[in-house]
Amino acid sequence: MSAPRTVRTVRTAAVAAAVGVTLLFSSGSAQAANGTIGERETVCAQDLFVRTAPLGAWMGTLYQGQTFLVESKQSGWAYGFAYGDINRRGWVQDGWFC
């Protein structure tokens, strides 16, 4: 006899959460770093949205290997100049630099 649907759902959610935590805290060369004010940082993420404000409108995308000059930081966001295809100032989520 199989477990009731709610038990299977809870068990599946628990396994998914455990896998997510393991991936989040596993060490590896692909882990990204926070940006440093005054540094031109390289994007480690596959893509990183540039926005008009933290959580603001999308204005472009930086791709892995492109660079971003961090001019200031605020609550998990970095403001600065996005090089590459964008070439303008905007906000990106901090923590996605090499």
C-alpha positions in Angstrom: 0.0 0.0 0.0 1.4 3.4 -0.9 1.6 6.4 1.3 -1.3 9.0 1.1 -0.8 11.7 -1.4 -0.1 14.4 1.2 2.6 12.3 2.8 4.3 11.8 -0.6 4.0 15.5 -1.4 5.6 16.5 1.9 8.3 13.8 1.5 9.0 15.1 -2.1 9.2 18.7 -0.9 11.6 17.7 1.9 13.9 15.9 -0.5 13.9 18.9 -2.9 14.7 21.3 0.0 17.6 19.1 1.1 19.0 19.0 -2.4 18.7 22.7 -2.7 20.5 23.3 0.6 23.2 20.9 -0.4 23.7 22.8 -3.7 23.6 26.1 -2.0 26.4 25.3 0.5 28.5 23.0 -1.6 32.0 24.3 -2.5 33.1 24.5 -6.0 34.8 26.7 -8.6 31.5 28.1 -9.8 30.6 29.9 -6.6 30.2 33.7 -7.2 31.4 36.5 -5.0 30.1 39.9 -3.9 31.3 43.0 -5.7 33.8 45.4 -4.3 33.2 49.2 -4.6 35.6 50.7 -7.1 36.4 47.4 -8.8 35.5 46.4 -12.3 34.1 42.9 -11.6 33.6 40.0 -14.0 30.1 38.4 -14.2 30.2 34.7 -13.2 26.5 34.1 -13.7 25.3 32.9 -17.0 23.3 36.1 -17.3 22.7 39.0 -14.9 19.8 41.5 -15.4 20.7 45.2 -15.2 17.8 47.2 -13.8 16.8 50.9 -13.4 16.6 50.5 -9.6 16.8 47.6 -7.1 13.9 45.4 -8.3 13.2 48.0 -10.9 12.5 47.7 -14.6 14.8 45.5 -16.8 17.1 47.5 -19.1 19.6 44.9 -20.3 21.5 41.7 -19.6 25.1 41.2 -18.8 26.4 37.7 -19.8 29.1 35.6 -18.2 32.5 37.1 -18.8 31.2 40.7 -19.2 32.1 43.3 -16.6 30.5 45.7 -14.2 32.1 48.6 -12.4 30.7 48.6 -8.9 30.2 52.3 -7.7 28.0 51.7 -4.7 26.0 49.0 -2.9 22.7 48.8 -1.2 20.8 45.9 0.5 22.1 43.1 -1.8 22.3 45.3 -4.9 25.2 46.9 -6.7 25.0 50.2 -8.7 27.5 51.0 -11.4 28.5 50.9 -15.0 27.6 47.8 -17.1 30.1 47.2 -19.9 29.5 44.8 -22.7 26.3 45.2 -24.8 24.7 47.7 -22.4 27.3 50.4 -21.7 25.2 52.4 -19.2 24.7 52.7 -15.5 22.2 50.5 -13.6 21.6 48.1 -10.7 22.4 44.4 -10.6 22.0 41.8 -7.8 25.2 41.6 -5.8 26.9 38.2 -5.4 27.2 37.1 -9.0 30.8 38.2 -9.7 34.0 36.1 -10.0 
